[in-house]
């Protein structure tokens, strides 16, 4: 009798094989966001909401050259922050959040990014997804941030179907093998971003296509 996972019937062996292949395809997965320390990572992730990583990187290179600490960001001021990130959507609100979170990091955390979910989510502009990214990338926690790519991939493949990001996150935490949990976040994001794309997935180039439950696979080019 085949042992099945909690992901609506996907066999555990197939899930393990999915991640084995994703790991082989990208043995050293990393975020596409550019950062130099936990603070710049936090800011970059806050800015990435409803924006592309490429667009964020273009804006933050000059910003982080001038302000890579909370104190330097406060010294820069909201208007100057806005000037650096004006090419990013919702830049005015995001500039206020970056300024405010910098202030709180100084006041509450000795200018350090806290290694604590509750403390992270108490910062302006920081939700569960952002906290998960920071915990995973900056502190090595086996968290799973569910962005649009991970949400689509988890549902499309049958890996961890869910109606909302939290449901998908909890499902993934249940079914992803422990040996792969540390980097699962990046494998799924990068695969969703570059292969399992929203409008026309590149199923012919997909290393897990034969394990995927998506019924409308894109045929390989002739």
Backbone as JSON Lines, residues from 0, in Angstrom:
{"i":0,"aa":"X","n":[0.85,-1.21,0.0],"ca":[0.0,0.0,0.0],"c":[0.88,1.25,0.0]}
{"i":1,"aa":"X","n":[0.61,2.18,-0.89],"ca":[1.42,3.39,-1.01],"c":[1.13,4.36,0.12]}
{"i":2,"aa":"X","n":[2.21,4.86,0.75],"ca":[2.05,5.87,1.79],"c":[1.8,7.21,1.15]}
{"i":3,"aa":"X","n":[0.74,7.89,1.58],"ca":[0.39,9.16,0.97],"c":[0.54,10.3,1.98]}
{"i":4,"aa":"X","n":[0.82,11.49,1.44],"ca":[1.0,12.66,2.29],"c":[-0.34,13.3,2.57]}
{"i":5,"aa":"X","n":[-0.28,14.41,3.33],"ca":[-1.49,15.16,3.62],"c":[-1.91,16.05,2.46]}
{"i":6,"aa":"X","n":[-1.12,16.12,1.39],"ca":[-1.39,17.02,0.27],"c":[-2.39,16.41,-0.71]}
{"i":7,"aa":"X","n":[-3.56,16.05,-0.19],"ca":[-4.65,15.53,-1.0],"c":[-4.2,14.35,-1.87]}
{"i":8,"aa":"X","n":[-3.48,13.42,-1.26],"ca":[-3.19,12.19,-1.94],"c":[-1.86,12.08,-2.65]}
{"i":9,"aa":"X","n":[-1.05,13.17,-2.7],"ca":[0.25,13.03,-3.35],"c":[1.12,12.08,-2.53]}
{"i":10,"aa":"X","n":[1.67,11.06,-3.13],"ca":[2.53,10.13,-2.38],"c":[3.77,10.83,-1.84]}
{"i":11,"aa":"X","n":[4.14,10.46,-0.64],"ca":[5.33,11.06,-0.02],"c":[6.57,10.83,-0.86]}
{"i":12,"aa":"X","n":[6.65,9.66,-1.48],"ca":[7.82,9.36,-2.31],"c":[7.91,10.31,-3.5]}
{"i":13,"aa":"X","n":[6.76,10.71,-4.05],"ca":[6.77,11.63,-5.19],"c":[7.17,13.03,-4.74]}
{"i":14,"aa":"X","n":[6.71,13.44,-3.56],"ca":[7.11,14.75,-3.04],"c":[8.61,14.78,-2.8]}
{"i":15,"aa":"X","n":[9.14,13.73,-2.21],"ca":[10.58,13.66,-1.98],"c":[11.34,13.72,-3.3]}
{"i":16,"aa":"X","n":[10.81,13.04,-4.33],"ca":[11.46,13.06,-5.63],"c":[11.37,14.45,-6.27]}
{"i":17,"aa":"X","n":[10.25,15.14,-6.08],"ca":[10.12,16.51,-6.58],"c":[11.26,17.37,-6.04]}
{"i":18,"aa":"X","n":[11.45,17.32,-4.73],"ca":[12.46,18.19,-4.13],"c":[13.88,17.72,-4.44]}
{"i":19,"aa":"X","n":[14.06,16.42,-4.61],"ca":[15.38,15.93,-5.02],"c":[15.76,16.53,-6.37]}
{"i":20,"aa":"X","n":[14.79,16.56,-7.28],"ca":[15.06,17.11,-8.62],"c":[15.23,18.63,-8.57]}
{"i":21,"aa":"X","n":[14.38,19.31,-7.81],"ca":[14.52,20.77,-7.7],"c":[15.87,21.14,-7.09]}
{"i":22,"aa":"X","n":[16.31,20.34,-6.11],"ca":[17.61,20.6,-5.48],"c":[18.75,20.33,-6.45]}
{"i":23,"aa":"X","n":[18.61,19.31,-7.26],"ca":[19.63,18.99,-8.26],"c":[19.67,20.08,-9.33]}
{"i":24,"aa":"X","n":[18.51,20.61,-9.68],"ca":[18.43,21.64,-10.71],"c":[19.03,22.96,-10.24]}
{"i":25,"aa":"X","n":[18.83,23.27,-8.95],"ca":[19.38,24.49,-8.35],"c":[20.04,24.14,-7.02]}
{"i":26,"aa":"X","n":[21.27,23.65,-7.06],"ca":[21.91,23.17,-5.84],"c":[22.23,24.27,-4.82]}
{"i":27,"aa":"X","n":[22.3,25.5,-5.27],"ca":[22.62,26.61,-4.35],"c":[21.6,27.73,-4.53]}
{"i":28,"aa":"X","n":[20.36,27.49,-4.12],"ca":[19.3,28.48,-4.37],"c":[19.46,29.72,-3.49]}
{"i":29,"aa":"X","n":[19.27,30.87,-4.08],"ca":[19.38,32.13,-3.35],"c":[18.3,33.09,-3.81]}
{"i":30,"aa":"X","n":[17.99,34.03,-2.94],"ca":[17.03,35.06,-3.27],"c":[17.55,35.92,-4.42]}
{"i":31,"aa":"X","n":[16.65,36.36,-5.29],"ca":[17.02,37.29,-6.35],"c":[17.19,38.71,-5.82]}
{"i":32,"aa":"X","n":[16.72,38.98,-4.62],"ca":[16.88,40.31,-4.03],"c":[18.33,40.54,-3.61]}
{"i":33,"aa":"X","n":[18.81,41.74,-3.84],"ca":[20.17,42.1,-3.45],"c":[20.17,42.74,-2.07]}
{"i":34,"aa":"X","n":[21.06,42.3,-1.19],"ca":[21.15,42.83,0.17],"c":[22.55,42.58,0.71]}
{"i":35,"aa":"X","n":[22.89,43.28,1.77],"ca":[24.24,43.15,2.34],"c":[24.23,42.7,3.8]}
{"i":36,"aa":"X","n":[23.08,42.81,4.45],"ca":[22.97,42.43,5.86],"c":[21.49,42.22,6.18]}
{"i":37,"aa":"X","n":[21.15,41.75,7.37],"ca":[19.74,41.51,7.69],"c":[18.86,42.74,7.54]}
{"i":38,"aa":"X","n":[19.39,43.92,7.83],"ca":[18.58,45.13,7.7],"c":[18.24,45.42,6.25]}
{"i":39,"aa":"X","n":[19.23,45.37,5.36],"ca":[18.93,45.64,3.95],"c":[18.06,44.54,3.36]}
{"i":40,"aa":"X","n":[18.2,43.32,3.85],"ca":[17.29,42.25,3.42],"c":[15.86,42.58,3.82]}
{"i":41,"aa":"X","n":[15.67,42.97,5.07],"ca":[14.34,43.32,5.56],"c":[13.73,44.44,4.71]}
{"i":42,"aa":"X","n":[14.49,45.48,4.46],"ca":[13.99,46.59,3.67],"c":[13.66,46.14,2.25]}
{"i":43,"aa":"X","n":[14.52,45.35,1.65],"ca":[14.29,44.89,0.28],"c":[13.01,44.06,0.19]}
{"i":44,"aa":"X","n":[12.78,43.22,1.18],"ca":[11.57,42.39,1.14],"c":[10.33,43.24,1.34]}
{"i":45,"aa":"X","n":[10.39,44.22,2.22],"ca":[9.27,45.14,2.41],"c":[8.96,45.88,1.1]}
{"i":46,"aa":"X","n":[9.99,46.3,0.41],"ca":[9.8,47.02,-0.85],"c":[9.31,46.12,-1.98]}
{"i":47,"aa":"X","n":[9.53,44.81,-1.85],"ca":[9.2,43.89,-2.95],"c":[7.71,43.56,-3.05]}
{"i":48,"aa":"X","n":[6.92,43.98,-2.06],"ca":[5.48,43.73,-2.13],"c":[4.89,44.4,-3.38]}
{"i":49,"aa":"X","n":[4.21,43.63,-4.19],"ca":[3.61,44.12,-5.44],"c":[4.63,44.78,-6.35]}
{"i":50,"aa":"X","n":[5.83,44.24,-6.34],"ca":[6.91,44.73,-7.21],"c":[7.81,43.56,-7.56]}
{"i":51,"aa":"X","n":[8.55,43.7,-8.65],"ca":[9.47,42.63,-9.04],"c":[10.79,42.78,-8.3]}
{"i":52,"aa":"X","n":[11.48,41.66,-8.11],"ca":[12.79,41.73,-7.46],"c":[13.75,42.56,-8.29]}
{"i":53,"aa":"X","n":[13.68,42.44,-9.6],"ca":[14.57,43.21,-10.47],"c":[14.33,44.71,-10.29]}
{"i":54,"aa":"X","n":[13.07,45.1,-10.19],"ca":[12.75,46.51,-9.98],"c":[13.21,47.01,-8.63]}
{"i":55,"aa":"X","n":[13.08,46.18,-7.62],"ca":[13.55,46.55,-6.28],"c":[15.07,46.7,-6.28]}
{"i":56,"aa":"X","n":[15.77,45.75,-6.88],"ca":[17.23,45.82,-6.91],"c":[17.73,47.09,-7.6]}
{"i":57,"aa":"X","n":[17.05,47.45,-8.67],"ca":[17.45,48.66,-9.4],"c":[17.33,49.9,-8.51]}
{"i":58,"aa":"X","n":[16.31,49.92,-7.67],"ca":[16.08,51.07,-6.8],"c":[16.96,51.05,-5.56]}
{"i":59,"aa":"X","n":[17.25,49.87,-5.04],"ca":[17.94,49.81,-3.75],"c":[19.46,49.88,-3.84]}
{"i":60,"aa":"X","n":[20.02,49.69,-5.0],"ca":[21.48,49.76,-5.09],"c":[22.0,51.09,-4.6]}
{"i":61,"aa":"X","n":[21.42,52.17,-5.09],"ca":[21.85,53.49,-4.65],"c":[21.38,53.78,-3.23]}
{"i":62,"aa":"X","n":[20.18,53.3,-2.87],"ca":[19.66,53.52,-1.52],"c":[20.56,52.87,-0.48]}
{"i":63,"aa":"X","n":[20.91,51.62,-0.69],"ca":[21.73,50.9,0.3],"c":[23.16,51.39,0.32]}
{"i":64,"aa":"X","n":[23.61,51.99,-0.77],"ca":[24.96,52.58,-0.77],"c":[25.03,53.75,0.21]}
{"i":65,"aa":"X","n":[23.89,54.41,0.41],"ca":[23.84,55.55,1.33],"c":[23.31,55.17,2.71]}
{"i":66,"aa":"X","n":[22.49,54.13,2.78],"ca":[21.85,53.79,4.06],"c":[21.69,52.28,4.18]}
{"i":67,"aa":"X","n":[22.65,51.66,4.88],"ca":[22.55,50.21,5.09],"c":[22.4,49.86,6.57]}
{"i":68,"aa":"X","n":[22.02,50.86,7.37],"ca":[21.73,50.65,8.79],"c":[20.47,51.45,9.13]}
{"i":69,"aa":"X","n":[19.78,51.1,10.21],"ca":[18.6,51.88,10.59],"c":[18.91,53.36,10.83]}
{"i":70,"aa":"X","n":[20.05,53.63,11.48],"ca":[20.41,55.03,11.77],"c":[20.64,55.81,10.49]}
{"i":71,"aa":"X","n":[21.32,55.21,9.54],"ca":[21.58,55.89,8.27],"c":[20.29,56.11,7.49]}
{"i":72,"aa":"X","n":[19.36,55.17,7.6],"ca":[18.08,55.33,6.91],"c":[17.28,56.47,7.52]}
{"i":73,"aa":"X","n":[17.3,56.58,8.84],"ca":[16.62,57.7,9.5],"c":[17.25,59.02,9.1]}
{"i":74,"aa":"X","n":[18.58,59.05,9.02],"ca":[19.28,60.28,8.65],"c":[18.95,60.69,7.23]}
{"i":75,"aa":"X","n":[18.67,59.72,6.4],"ca":[18.33,60.01,5.01],"c":[17.0,60.75,4.93]}
{"i":76,"aa":"X","n":[16.02,60.31,5.72],"ca":[14.71,60.98,5.74],"c":[13.74,60.4,4.73]}
{"i":77,"aa":"X","n":[12.45,60.62,4.98],"ca":[11.41,60.02,4.15],"c":[11.48,60.5,2.7]}
{"i":78,"aa":"X","n":[11.65,61.8,2.5],"ca":[11.64,62.33,1.13],"c":[12.79,61.76,0.31]}
{"i":79,"aa":"X","n":[13.96,61.62,0.91],"ca":[15.11,61.07,0.19],"c":[14.89,59.58,-0.1]}
{"i":80,"aa":"X","n":[14.28,58.87,0.84],"ca":[13.95,57.46,0.6],"c":[12.99,57.35,-0.57]}
{"i":81,"aa":"X","n":[11.98,58.21,-0.57],"ca":[11.02,58.24,-1.68],"c":[11.73,58.46,-3.01]}
{"i":82,"aa":"X","n":[12.69,59.35,-3.02],"ca":[13.42,59.65,-4.25],"c":[14.15,58.44,-4.8]}
{"i":83,"aa":"X","n":[14.66,57.6,-3.9],"ca":[15.38,56.41,-4.34],"c":[14.45,55.3,-4.84]}
{"i":84,"aa":"X","n":[13.24,55.24,-4.28],"ca":[12.38,54.09,-4.59],"c":[11.14,54.5,-5.41]}
{"i":85,"aa":"X","n":[11.15,55.65,-6.02],"ca":[9.96,56.16,-6.7],"c":[9.56,55.33,-7.91]}
{"i":86,"aa":"X","n":[10.45,54.48,-8.39],"ca":[10.11,53.61,-9.52],"c":[9.35,52.37,-9.08]}
{"i":87,"aa":"X","n":[9.22,52.17,-7.77],"ca":[8.54,51.0,-7.22],"c":[7.1,51.37,-6.88]}
{"i":88,"aa":"X","n":[6.18,50.48,-7.12],"ca":[4.78,50.73,-6.79],"c":[4.58,51.01,-5.32]}
{"i":89,"aa":"X","n":[3.63,51.91,-5.01],"ca":[3.29,52.29,-3.63],"c":[4.5,52.86,-2.9]}
{"i":90,"aa":"X","n":[5.35,53.59,-3.62],"ca":[6.62,54.01,-3.05],"c":[6.47,54.96,-1.85]}
{"i":91,"aa":"X","n":[5.43,55.79,-1.84],"ca":[5.27,56.72,-0.72],"c":[4.95,55.97,0.58]}
{"i":92,"aa":"X","n":[4.03,55.04,0.51],"ca":[3.68,54.25,1.7],"c":[4.87,53.4,2.13]}
{"i":93,"aa":"X","n":[5.58,52.85,1.17],"ca":[6.72,52.01,1.51],"c":[7.85,52.83,2.13]}
{"i":94,"aa":"X","n":[8.05,54.04,1.65],"ca":[9.09,54.91,2.23],"c":[8.77,55.22,3.69]}
{"i":95,"aa":"X","n":[7.51,55.47,3.98],"ca":[7.1,55.73,5.36],"c":[7.33,54.5,6.24]}
{"i":96,"aa":"X","n":[7.02,53.32,5.7],"ca":[7.23,52.09,6.45],"c":[8.71,51.84,6.72]}
{"i":97,"aa":"X","n":[9.55,52.06,5.72],"ca":[10.98,51.85,5.89],"c":[11.54,52.81,6.94]}
{"i":98,"aa":"X","n":[11.09,54.05,6.89],"ca":[11.53,55.03,7.89],"c":[11.05,54.62,9.29]}
{"i":99,"aa":"X","n":[9.79,54.24,9.38],"ca":[9.22,53.89,10.68],"c":[9.83,52.61,11.25]}
{"i":100,"aa":"X","n":[10.06,51.62,10.43],"ca":[10.65,50.38,10.94],"c":[12.1,50.61,11.36]}
{"i":101,"aa":"X","n":[12.79,51.5,10.67],"ca":[14.16,51.84,11.07],"c":[14.16,52.47,12.46]}
{"i":102,"aa":"X","n":[13.2,53.34,12.69],"ca":[13.07,54.0,13.99],"c":[12.79,52.97,15.1]}
{"i":103,"aa":"X","n":[11.9,52.02,14.81],"ca":[11.56,51.01,15.82],"c":[12.7,50.03,16.06]}
{"i":104,"aa":"X","n":[13.46,49.73,15.03],"ca":[14.62,48.85,15.23],"c":[15.62,49.49,16.19]}
{"i":105,"aa":"X","n":[15.78,50.78,16.09],"ca":[16.68,51.5,17.01],"c":[16.09,51.54,18.41]}
{"i":106,"aa":"X","n":[14.81,51.89,18.49],"ca":[14.17,52.09,19.8],"c":[13.95,50.79,20.56]}
{"i":107,"aa":"X","n":[13.61,49.73,19.85],"ca":[13.22,48.48,20.53],"c":[14.25,47.36,20.46]}
{"i":108,"aa":"X","n":[15.11,47.4,19.44],"ca":[15.96,46.23,19.2],"c":[17.45,46.56,19.06]}
{"i":109,"aa":"X","n":[17.85,47.7,19.57],"ca":[19.27,48.04,19.52],"c":[19.84,48.08,18.12]}
{"i":110,"aa":"X","n":[19.01,48.51,17.17],"ca":[19.38,48.65,15.76],"c":[19.56,47.31,15.04]}
{"i":111,"aa":"X","n":[19.2,46.2,15.7],"ca":[19.33,44.89,15.09],"c":[17.98,44.36,14.61]}
{"i":112,"aa":"X","n":[18.0,43.63,13.53],"ca":[16.79,42.96,13.06],"c":[16.51,41.8,14.0]}
{"i":113,"aa":"X","n":[15.34,41.75,14.62],"ca":[15.06,40.71,15.6],"c":[14.9,39.32,14.99]}
{"i":114,"aa":"X","n":[15.42,38.34,15.7],"ca":[15.27,36.94,15.29],"c":[14.04,36.38,16.0]}
{"i":115,"aa":"X","n":[12.89,36.95,15.64],"ca":[11.65,36.62,16.34],"c":[10.47,37.01,15.45]}
{"i":116,"aa":"X","n":[9.6,36.06,15.19],"ca":[8.49,36.32,14.29],"c":[7.59,37.44,14.81]}
{"i":117,"aa":"X","n":[7.18,37.37,16.06],"ca":[6.26,38.36,16.61],"c":[6.85,39.76,16.54]}
{"i":118,"aa":"X","n":[8.13,39.88,16.88],"ca":[8.78,41.18,16.83],"c":[8.89,41.69,15.39]}
{"i":119,"aa":"X","n":[9.16,40.8,14.46],"ca":[9.25,41.21,13.06],"c":[7.9,41.69,12.55]}
{"i":120,"aa":"X","n":[6.84,40.94,12.86],"ca":[5.53,41.3,12.36],"c":[4.97,42.55,13.03]}
{"i":121,"aa":"X","n":[5.58,42.99,14.11],"ca":[5.17,44.23,14.76],"c":[5.76,45.46,14.07]}
{"i":122,"aa":"X","n":[6.69,45.24,13.13],"ca":[7.31,46.35,12.41],"c":[6.41,46.81,11.25]}
{"i":123,"aa":"X","n":[6.36,48.1,10.96],"ca":[5.53,48.61,9.86],"c":[5.9,47.97,8.52]}
{"i":124,"aa":"X","n":[4.88,47.53,7.8],"ca":[5.1,46.97,6.47],"c":[5.53,45.52,6.46]}
{"i":125,"aa":"X","n":[5.63,44.91,7.64],"ca":[6.11,43.53,7.74],"c":[4.95,42.61,8.09]}
{"i":126,"aa":"X","n":[4.62,41.72,7.16],"ca":[3.6,40.71,7.41],"c":[4.24,39.34,7.56]}
{"i":127,"aa":"X","n":[3.42,38.31,7.54],"ca":[3.92,36.96,7.75],"c":[4.91,36.53,6.67]}
{"i":128,"aa":"X","n":[4.6,36.85,5.42],"ca":[5.5,36.45,4.33],"c":[6.87,37.09,4.48]}
{"i":129,"aa":"X","n":[6.89,38.4,4.74],"ca":[8.16,39.09,4.92],"c":[8.93,38.52,6.1]}
{"i":130,"aa":"X","n":[8.24,38.28,7.2],"ca":[8.9,37.71,8.38],"c":[9.49,36.34,8.04]}
{"i":131,"aa":"X","n":[8.76,35.54,7.29],"ca":[9.26,34.22,6.91],"c":[10.52,34.32,6.07]}
{"i":132,"aa":"X","n":[10.56,35.26,5.14],"ca":[11.75,35.44,4.3],"c":[12.95,35.81,5.17]}
{"i":133,"aa":"X","n":[12.77,36.78,6.06],"ca":[13.87,37.23,6.91],"c":[14.34,36.1,7.83]}
{"i":134,"aa":"X","n":[13.41,35.38,8.42],"ca":[13.77,34.28,9.31],"c":[14.54,33.2,8.55]}
{"i":135,"aa":"X","n":[14.14,32.95,7.32],"ca":[14.79,31.91,6.52],"c":[16.15,32.35,6.02]}
{"i":136,"aa":"X","n":[16.2,33.52,5.38],"ca":[17.42,33.95,4.7],"c":[18.45,34.5,5.67]}
{"i":137,"aa":"X","n":[18.02,35.34,6.6],"ca":[18.97,35.97,7.52],"c":[19.37,35.07,8.68]}
{"i":138,"aa":"X","n":[18.43,34.21,9.12],"ca":[18.68,33.44,10.34],"c":[18.66,31.93,10.14]}
{"i":139,"aa":"X","n":[18.45,31.48,8.92],"ca":[18.52,30.06,8.64],"c":[17.38,29.23,9.18]}
{"i":140,"aa":"X","n":[16.24,29.87,9.46],"ca":[15.08,29.14,9.97],"c":[14.39,28.4,8.81]}
{"i":141,"aa":"X","n":[13.87,27.19,9.05],"ca":[13.19,26.44,7.99],"c":[11.76,26.9,7.77]}
{"i":142,"aa":"X","n":[11.6,28.18,7.45],"ca":[10.28,28.75,7.22],"c":[9.95,28.72,5.73]}
{"i":143,"aa":"X","n":[8.68,28.87,5.41],"ca":[8.22,28.87,4.02],"c":[7.39,30.11,3.75]}
{"i":144,"aa":"X","n":[7.95,31.03,3.01],"ca":[7.22,32.23,2.62],"c":[6.41,31.94,1.37]}
{"i":145,"aa":"X","n":[5.12,32.16,1.43],"ca":[4.25,31.85,0.3],"c":[3.92,33.14,-0.45]}
{"i":146,"aa":"X","n":[4.61,33.33,-1.56],"ca":[4.28,34.45,-2.45],"c":[3.4,33.91,-3.58]}
{"i":147,"aa":"X","n":[3.17,34.73,-4.58],"ca":[2.28,34.32,-5.67],"c":[2.82,33.1,-6.42]}
{"i":148,"aa":"X","n":[4.15,33.01,-6.54],"ca":[4.75,31.89,-7.26],"c":[4.59,30.59,-6.47]}
{"i":149,"aa":"X","n":[4.88,30.62,-5.18],"ca":[4.75,29.43,-4.35],"c":[3.29,29.0,-4.26]}
{"i":150,"aa":"X","n":[2.4,29.97,-4.13],"ca":[0.96,29.67,-4.04],"c":[0.49,28.95,-5.31]}
{"i":151,"aa":"X","n":[0.89,29.5,-6.46],"ca":[0.5,28.89,-7.74],"c":[1.1,27.49,-7.87]}
{"i":152,"aa":"X","n":[2.37,27.35,-7.57],"ca":[3.05,26.07,-7.74],"c":[2.48,25.0,-6.81]}
{"i":153,"aa":"X","n":[2.23,25.36,-5.57],"ca":[1.71,24.39,-4.6],"c":[0.33,23.88,-5.02]}
{"i":154,"aa":"X","n":[-0.49,24.77,-5.55],"ca":[-1.83,24.38,-6.0],"c":[-1.79,23.65,-7.34]}
{"i":155,"aa":"X","n":[-1.0,24.15,-8.25],"ca":[-0.98,23.6,-9.6],"c":[-0.43,22.17,-9.62]}
{"i":156,"aa":"X","n":[0.63,21.93,-8.87],"ca":[1.26,20.61,-8.87],"c":[0.5,19.6,-8.02]}
{"i":157,"aa":"X","n":[-0.3,20.1,-7.06],"ca":[-0.94,19.21,-6.09],"c":[-0.09,18.99,-4.86]}
{"i":158,"aa":"X","n":[1.02,19.72,-4.78],"ca":[1.94,19.55,-3.66],"c":[1.31,19.9,-2.32]}
{"i":159,"aa":"X","n":[0.67,21.07,-2.26],"ca":[0.01,21.5,-1.02],"c":[-1.11,22.46,-1.38]}
{"i":160,"aa":"X","n":[-2.21,21.96,-1.91],"ca":[-3.32,22.82,-2.32],"c":[-3.89,23.59,-1.13]}
{"i":161,"aa":"X","n":[-4.27,24.83,-1.38],"ca":[-4.87,25.64,-0.32],"c":[-5.54,26.85,-0.91]}
{"i":162,"aa":"X","n":[-6.55,27.38,-0.19],"ca":[-7.31,28.51,-0.69],"c":[-6.65,29.85,-0.4]}
{"i":163,"aa":"X","n":[-5.7,29.87,0.52],"ca":[-5.02,31.12,0.84],"c":[-3.57,30.82,1.21]}
{"i":164,"aa":"X","n":[-2.71,31.85,1.25],"ca":[-1.29,31.61,1.51],"c":[-1.01,30.88,2.82]}
{"i":165,"aa":"X","n":[-1.76,31.18,3.87],"ca":[-1.51,30.5,5.14],"c":[-1.8,29.01,5.04]}
{"i":166,"aa":"X","n":[-2.9,28.66,4.36],"ca":[-3.23,27.25,4.19],"c":[-2.14,26.52,3.41]}
{"i":167,"aa":"X","n":[-1.63,27.17,2.38],"ca":[-0.56,26.57,1.58],"c":[0.71,26.44,2.42]}
{"i":168,"aa":"X","n":[1.04,27.48,3.17],"ca":[2.23,27.42,4.02],"c":[2.17,26.26,5.01]}
{"i":169,"aa":"X","n":[1.04,26.14,5.7],"ca":[0.89,25.07,6.68],"c":[0.91,23.7,6.02]}
{"i":170,"aa":"X","n":[0.33,23.63,4.81],"ca":[0.37,22.38,4.07],"c":[1.78,21.99,3.66]}
{"i":171,"aa":"X","n":[2.54,22.96,3.19],"ca":[3.92,22.7,2.79],"c":[4.77,22.26,3.98]}
{"i":172,"aa":"X","n":[4.58,22.93,5.11],"ca":[5.34,22.56,6.31],"c":[5.05,21.12,6.73]}
{"i":173,"aa":"X","n":[3.88,20.64,6.38],"ca":[3.49,19.27,6.71],"c":[4.11,18.25,5.78]}
{"i":174,"aa":"X","n":[4.22,18.59,4.48],"ca":[4.61,17.57,3.5],"c":[6.04,17.65,3.0]}
{"i":175,"aa":"X","n":[6.69,18.81,3.1],"ca":[8.06,18.91,2.6],"c":[8.99,18.09,3.49]}
{"i":176,"aa":"X","n":[9.78,17.2,2.91],"ca":[10.72,16.41,3.72],"c":[11.69,17.31,4.49]}
{"i":177,"aa":"X","n":[11.99,16.93,5.71],"ca":[12.83,17.77,6.57],"c":[14.18,18.1,5.94]}
{"i":178,"aa":"X","n":[14.74,17.17,5.2],"ca":[16.05,17.4,4.6],"c":[16.02,18.51,3.55]}
{"i":179,"aa":"X","n":[14.83,18.84,3.06],"ca":[14.71,19.86,2.03],"c":[14.06,21.14,2.53]}
{"i":180,"aa":"X","n":[13.63,21.15,3.78],"ca":[12.82,22.27,4.28],"c":[13.57,23.59,4.31]}
{"i":181,"aa":"X","n":[14.86,23.55,4.61],"ca":[15.63,24.79,4.72],"c":[15.59,25.62,3.45]}
{"i":182,"aa":"X","n":[15.71,24.97,2.29],"ca":[15.78,25.7,1.02],"c":[14.52,25.56,0.17]}
{"i":183,"aa":"X","n":[13.5,24.88,0.69],"ca":[12.28,24.67,-0.1],"c":[11.68,25.99,-0.57]}
{"i":184,"aa":"X","n":[11.7,26.98,0.29],"ca":[11.19,28.32,-0.02],"c":[11.76,28.83,-1.35]}
{"i":185,"aa":"X","n":[13.09,28.77,-1.49],"ca":[13.72,29.3,-2.69],"c":[13.53,28.4,-3.9]}
{"i":186,"aa":"X","n":[13.59,27.09,-3.7],"ca":[13.37,26.2,-4.84],"c":[12.0,26.43,-5.45]}
{"i":187,"aa":"X","n":[10.99,26.58,-4.61],"ca":[9.63,26.77,-5.13],"c":[9.46,28.14,-5.77]}
{"i":188,"aa":"X","n":[9.97,29.18,-5.14],"ca":[9.86,30.52,-5.7],"c":[10.55,30.6,-7.07]}
{"i":189,"aa":"X","n":[11.78,30.11,-7.14],"ca":[12.54,30.22,-8.38],"c":[11.94,29.35,-9.48]}
{"i":190,"aa":"X","n":[11.46,28.18,-9.12],"ca":[10.82,27.32,-10.12],"c":[9.52,27.97,-10.63]}
{"i":191,"aa":"X","n":[8.77,28.57,-9.71],"ca":[7.54,29.25,-10.11],"c":[7.8,30.5,-10.94]}
{"i":192,"aa":"X","n":[8.88,31.17,-10.63],"ca":[9.2,32.42,-11.34],"c":[9.71,32.17,-12.75]}
{"i":193,"aa":"X","n":[10.53,31.13,-12.92],"ca":[11.21,30.95,-14.19],"c":[10.72,29.77,-15.03]}
{"i":194,"aa":"X","n":[10.03,28.82,-14.43],"ca":[9.58,27.65,-15.17],"c":[8.06,27.5,-15.12]}
{"i":195,"aa":"X","n":[7.51,27.38,-13.91],"ca":[6.07,27.18,-13.75],"c":[5.37,28.54,-13.7]}
{"i":196,"aa":"X","n":[5.51,29.28,-14.8],"ca":[5.01,30.64,-14.87],"c":[3.48,30.67,-14.96]}
{"i":197,"aa":"X","n":[2.91,31.83,-14.67],"ca":[1.46,31.92,-14.53],"c":[0.71,31.68,-15.84]}
{"i":198,"aa":"X","n":[1.06,32.4,-16.87],"ca":[0.26,32.37,-18.1],"c":[0.62,31.21,-19.02]}
{"i":199,"aa":"X","n":[1.88,30.92,-19.15],"ca":[2.3,29.85,-20.06],"c":[3.46,29.09,-19.42]}
{"i":200,"aa":"X","n":[3.14,28.14,-18.56],"ca":[4.22,27.4,-17.9],"c":[5.08,26.65,-18.9]}
{"i":201,"aa":"X","n":[6.37,26.6,-18.61],"ca":[7.32,25.95,-19.5],"c":[7.43,24.47,-19.12]}
{"i":202,"aa":"X","n":[6.36,23.75,-19.35],"ca":[6.29,22.35,-18.91],"c":[7.34,21.48,-19.6]}
{"i":203,"aa":"X","n":[7.71,21.84,-20.83],"ca":[8.73,21.08,-21.54],"c":[10.1,21.18,-20.91]}
{"i":204,"aa":"X","n":[10.33,22.24,-20.1],"ca":[11.61,22.44,-19.44],"c":[11.54,22.09,-17.95]}
{"i":205,"aa":"X","n":[10.42,21.56,-17.52],"ca":[10.19,21.33,-16.09],"c":[10.73,19.98,-15.65]}
{"i":206,"aa":"X","n":[11.54,20.0,-14.59],"ca":[12.16,18.76,-14.1],"c":[11.19,17.9,-13.3]}
{"i":207,"aa":"X","n":[10.03,18.46,-12.95],"ca":[9.05,17.68,-12.17],"c":[7.73,17.51,-12.93]}
{"i":208,"aa":"X","n":[7.75,17.72,-14.24],"ca":[6.52,17.7,-15.04],"c":[5.78,16.37,-14.93]}
{"i":209,"aa":"X","n":[6.51,15.27,-14.87],"ca":[5.87,13.96,-14.83],"c":[5.23,13.66,-13.47]}
{"i":210,"aa":"X","n":[5.61,14.42,-12.45],"ca":[5.05,14.25,-11.12],"c":[3.93,15.25,-10.83]}
{"i":211,"aa":"X","n":[3.85,16.27,-11.64],"ca":[2.89,17.37,-11.44],"c":[1.48,16.94,-11.83]}
{"i":212,"aa":"X","n":[0.5,17.37,-11.05],"ca":[-0.9,17.01,-11.29],"c":[-1.65,18.04,-12.14]}
{"i":213,"aa":"X","n":[-0.97,19.07,-12.63],"ca":[-1.62,20.09,-13.44],"c":[-2.13,19.48,-14.74]}
{"i":214,"aa":"X","n":[-3.43,19.57,-15.01],"ca":[-3.99,18.88,-16.18],"c":[-3.74,19.58,-17.51]}
{"i":215,"aa":"X","n":[-3.46,20.88,-17.47],"ca":[-3.34,21.64,-18.71],"c":[-1.88,21.99,-19.01]}
{"i":216,"aa":"X","n":[-1.04,21.0,-19.05],"ca":[0.38,21.25,-19.28],"c":[0.62,21.8,-20.67]}
{"i":217,"aa":"X","n":[1.57,22.74,-20.76],"ca":[1.95,23.33,-22.04],"c":[2.79,22.32,-22.81]}
{"i":218,"aa":"X","n":[2.41,22.01,-24.04],"ca":[3.2,21.02,-24.81],"c":[4.6,21.56,-25.12]}
{"i":219,"aa":"X","n":[5.55,20.66,-25.18],"ca":[6.92,21.04,-25.51],"c":[7.0,21.53,-26.95]}
{"i":220,"aa":"X","n":[7.84,22.51,-27.25],"ca":[8.0,22.99,-28.64],"c":[8.44,21.88,-29.56]}
{"i":221,"aa":"X","n":[7.92,21.9,-30.76],"ca":[8.29,20.86,-31.76],"c":[9.56,21.27,-32.49]}
